[in-house]
Amino acid sequence: MTDPANLELAMLQVDEVAHLIKVSNKTVRRWIAANELAVVRFGRSVRVSQAELTRFVAARTPNNSK
C-alpha cells in the first residue's frame, strides 16, 4: 500500500512545476488547459505528479542519439 506521506511529496503545485522547468505559471496552466500536462484535482487545488512531470519533459526533450 502507498504511504500517504510519500504521495504528498510526489505531488507538485503549479508554481513548483513552473519553477522546476523555468517557465511561467501561466505557461504551465496553458499546458494543463490544453490537456498536455495531466493533473490531479482536489477541489480547486491542482497538483502534478512527479512522474507526470518527468513524462512531460521527456516527451519534449529532443532525442540526441543518431
For each residue, the residues with C-beta under 8 A, 3 or more apart:
1:
2: 6 7
3: 6 7
4: 7 8
5: 8 9
6: 2 3 9 10
7: 2 3 4 10 11
8: 4 5 11
9: 5 6
10: 6 7 49 50 51
11: 7 8 40 47 48 49 50
12: 16 17 20 47 48 49 50 53
13: 16 17 46 47 48
14: 17 18 25 28 29 32 46 48
15: 18 19 25
16: 12 13 19 20
17: 12 13 14 20 21 28 37 48 53
18: 14 15 21 22 23 24 25 27 28
19: 15 16 22
20: 12 16 17 53
21: 17 18 53 57
22: 18 19
23: 18 27 28
24: 18 27 28
25: 14 15 18 28 29
26: 29 30
27: 18 23 24 30 31
28: 14 17 18 23 24 25 31 32 37 48
29: 14 25 26 32 33
30: 26 27 33 34
31: 27 28 34 36 37 56
32: 14 28 29 35 36 37 39 46
33: 29 30
34: 30 31
35: 32 38
36: 31 32 56
37: 17 28 31 32 48 52 53 56
38: 35 48 49 52
39: 32 46 47 48 52
40: 11 46 47 48 49
41: 44 45 46 47
42: 45 47
43:
44: 41
45: 41 42
46: 13 14 32 39 40 41
47: 11 12 13 39 40 41 42
48: 11 12 13 14 17 28 37 38 39 40 52 53
49: 10 11 12 38 40 52 53
50: 10 11 12 53 54
51: 10 54 55
52: 37 38 39 48 49 55 56
53: 12 17 20 21 37 48 49 50 56 57
54: 50 51 57 58
55: 51 52 58 59
56: 31 36 37 52 53 59 60
57: 21 53 54 60 61
58: 54 55 61
59: 55 56
60: 56 57
61: 57 58
62:
63:
64:
65:
66:
